[in-house]
Each structure stands twice: as C-alpha cells, then as structure tokens.
Amino acid sequence: MESNVDTNSGIKDNSKVLDAEDNWATKGDPGLIDYRCGNYGLNADALVPKEIRGFKPILFEQMGRRK
C-alpha cells in the first residue's frame, strides 16, 4: 500500500503482512476541493503532494459514467 492519505484512524496492519510506505495520516483537511459534495479533487494548495513523495492526483472527473 503506497501513496495513500488517511484522515480518520491511522494506517494499521493487524495482520503484520502489509507493506506500507510513503503514506500520510492526518487529522486535518488534506486539501480536498469539496468533500461534503463529493468533489475529492485537490486544491492547488493541498498538502498531499508535499507530504507524499511521488503522489499523482486521481482525476475523479474522468471516472464514472460518461455521455
């Protein structure tokens, strides 16, 4: 598991087999555009790219059904 952001519980591995690196856990806002309305894109000043080496934004506007 690489390059993830966790804003809730922290990244845990009870199985002791998870290979996790370059993840970032925060209790604060990671810089999402509008979480409540489902816009999970990142603001231009989001901390995620600064905190996770090699982070590549997910292009949510290119997912899902298209006309």
Number of C-alpha atoms within 10 A of each C-alpha: 10 14 17 15 17 14 13 10 9 13 15 9 10 7 6 7 7 10 8 13 12 14 18 18 15 13 10 9 12 20 17 18 16 12 12 8 7 10 12 16 17 19 13 10 11 15 14 23 17 10 16 17 14 11 15 10 10 11 10 11 10 8 8 6 5 6 2
